[in-house]
Amino acid sequence: MSAVRTIAIVPARNESAAIGAVVDGIRAFDPSFDVVVVDDGSSDGTAEAAARHGAAVVSLPFNLGIGGAVQTGFQYALARGYDRAVRLDGDGQHDPGEIAKLLVPLERDEADIVTGSRFAFESGEAGHRPALARRVGIAFFAKLVSLLTRQRVTDTTSGFQALNHHGIELFARDYPNDYPEVEATVLVHKHRLRLMEVPVRMRDREHGQSSITFVRSIYYMLKVTLALLVAMCRKYALPEDAKART
């Protein structure tokens, strides 16, 4: 039986100070993993740093945003026939040592997409505590998405995931653009793929600064809420699904 081919997808923009350690951490967890860093129009040498540490690099000609960078990574994985993918952010907040927790449900065929949640710990255990602006948005969307999908989710903004080939194919075909993780959860529901959360430890950002302020959080909440409601009302999640039925 051939070995399961796994790729780690790391979207990054201006993360030259952190990206080398991220790639090294993935290699330390499992040397058999291939690693691709999707450089989203960086101006600080992120691509060069990733390449020095042994990652394959896809350099976008300009900044597409996190959704475009992530989808590019999944298209790369689909085109090269990978069986599984893990996604980690390039800022070092996702601990590669926690990848094992994400892979267990895939190996047991219990899920198609597994998300690492900062908040899925049992009562009494303390998970990661983001800044107030993020906590407000995360709590709001956890409630809203749980209501829309009729499945309890706790961390709709987490970009720490593991996916089987069904998940890779879906996100290669379609992935939302701005602040995409929340909308992607609904996309998974519409396509009837199995989504599971597992508790993971996340680190504090060591380099750079988050762009999410309180004012941006309010704008984000309004914008994405509207997008979610529109997505739930669409009969088909992708245009080609409608064509296939005609």
N, C-alpha and C positions, 0 to 999 in steps of 0.2 A: 504494500500500500504506500503510495507516495506521501511525503511529508506535507503537512498543511503549510501553505505559504502565507506568511503574515507580513504586512507592511505597516509601519508607523507613519502617520501623516501629521506633519507639524506645520500649521500656518504661522507665519511670523512676519512682523513688520517692525523694522528698527529695533531688533532684539540682539544686536551683535554681542552685548555683554552677557547674555544668558543662553544663547542658542547652543553654544558648544557643550555646556554642561547638560542641557536637555538631551542632545544626541548621545553623549557619553553615557548618560543614565539609562537610556533605552538599550544601548549596546550591553551595558552591564547587566540589565535585567535578563535579556535573551540575545546572545550574539547572532542568532539565526534570523532575527528580524531585519528586514530591509527598512531603511529610513528615507523618507523624502521630505524635504523642507520646501514649502511653497513660499517663496519670498514675494511679499505683496507690495512691490514697488518701494523697497527700503532705500534709504539714502546713507546708511551708516556702515555698510560692510557686512550685513547679516548673511548674505549669500556666500561670501568668501569664508566667513567664520564657519558656517555649516559645512561647506565643502572640505575645509581643513580637518574637520572632525569625522569625515567619512560619509556624510549624507549625500544622497542624490539631491540636486537642487533644481527646482522649476522656478525661474525668475519671471514674474509678470512684468510687462512693460510699463505699467503704471498701477497705482493703488486701486484695486477693485473693491476693497472692503472685505470683511471677514467671510461673508457668505460666498463671494466669488473665489476667494483663496481656498476655502474648505472644499467647495465643489470641484475646483481644479485638482485637488489632491485625490478626491474620490474618482474622478475621471482617469487620472493617472493609474490608480489601482485597478480599475475595471479594465482598462486597455491592456494591462499586463497580466491579467488573469489571477489576481491574488484571491485566496480563499477567505481571508480575514483581514480586517484593518483595525488599528487602534488610532485614535486621534488624541493628540495632546497639544496644548497651547505652547507657543514658543517662549513664554515669559518665565517658565520654571515653576509655575504654581502647581502643576500637576506632577505628582511624584511617580516616576516610572516604576518604583517598587510596588505601587498599588495596582499595576496592570493585571496582575494575577487574579485579583478579585473580579475584574471585569470579564476575564476569559472563561471563568468557571461556568456561568450560565450558557455560554455559547457551546462549550464542550459537552454539556449535558443536553443540548438542543432544547433549552427552556426559553430561549429568546433569540430574536434576530438582531436586536440592538440593545446594548447594555450601557447605561449611563451611570457614571460615578457621581453620587450625590453627597454634598457636604452636610446634608440635614437628615439623612435617613437612619441615623443612629438610634439605638434603643433608648428608651427613657432613662435619663440619668447620665448618658454619655454625651460628651461635648464635641460637637463638630466644629468646622471652620466658621469663623464669625466675620463676614465681610463688613465693609463700611456701611453706614446707615443708608445712604442712597441706594446701594445695591440690595440691602435687606428688604427695603420697602418694595422694590420692583419684583424681587424673587418671591416674596410672600404673596403678593397680589397675583402674579401669574401662576403660581403653584395652585392657588384656589381656583382661578378661572379655568386653567387647562384641565385640572381634575374634574371640574364640572362638565366641561365640553366633551371630554373623552370618556367619562365615567370610569376613570382609572386614577387612583391616587398617585400623584407625582409630587415630589418635594423640591426638586432643583431643576427648573426648566431652563436655566441659563448656563448649565454646565456644558463645557466643551470637551469633557473627558469621557470618551466612549470607546466601546469595542463593537464591531459589526461583523456579521457573516456576509456571504456573497449577496444575499437578498438586500441587506442594508446598503452595501456598497453600490449595488445597481440602482437602487432608488435614489440615493443622494447624488450619484453621478448624473442621473437624468434630470433631477430637479432639487434645488436647495435654495431656500430664501436668502435674500440679500442683507438687509440691515438687521443687526441683532437677531440672527437667524434661528438660534436654538429653540426659542419658544414656538415659532411657527413650524419648525421641523418636527416637533413633538406631535402636533396636529396632523402633519403630513403623514407621519408614520401610522397614526390612528386611521386616517382615511384609506390607506393602502392595506390595512389589516395586518401589518407586521407586528410581531410581538416585542413589546418594549418592557424592559425591566430596569429598576434602579438598584444599585448596591451602595452601601456606605463606604466612603473613602476619605482618607485624610488629605487635605490640600495644604499647600504651603502659602505663606505670605509672599507677595511680590518682592523680589530683592532688588530689581533694577527697573528704572522708569517709573511712570505714574499712570494710573488708570484715567481714562478720558471721561468716565461716567461721573457726572456731578448730580446734585439733587435736582436742579432744573432740567438737565438732560434726562434724568430718570422719569420725571413727570411727562415730558414730551414723548419719550420712548413708550411709556405705559399707554398713552392715548393712541399713538400710532399703531402699536402692535395689537392692541385690543381690537381696533377696527379691522386689521388684517386677519386676525383670528376668526372674527365673526364672518367675514367674507369667505374665508377658506372653508368654514364649516357649512356654508350655504351652497358651495359649489357641488354640483352633482358628481363631477369627475375632478380628481386632484390634478391630473395632467391632461393637456389637450389631446395627446395621442390615445388616452384611454377612451375618450368620447368617440374618436375616429374608429377605434377598434370595434365599437358597438354598432356602428352604422353599416 
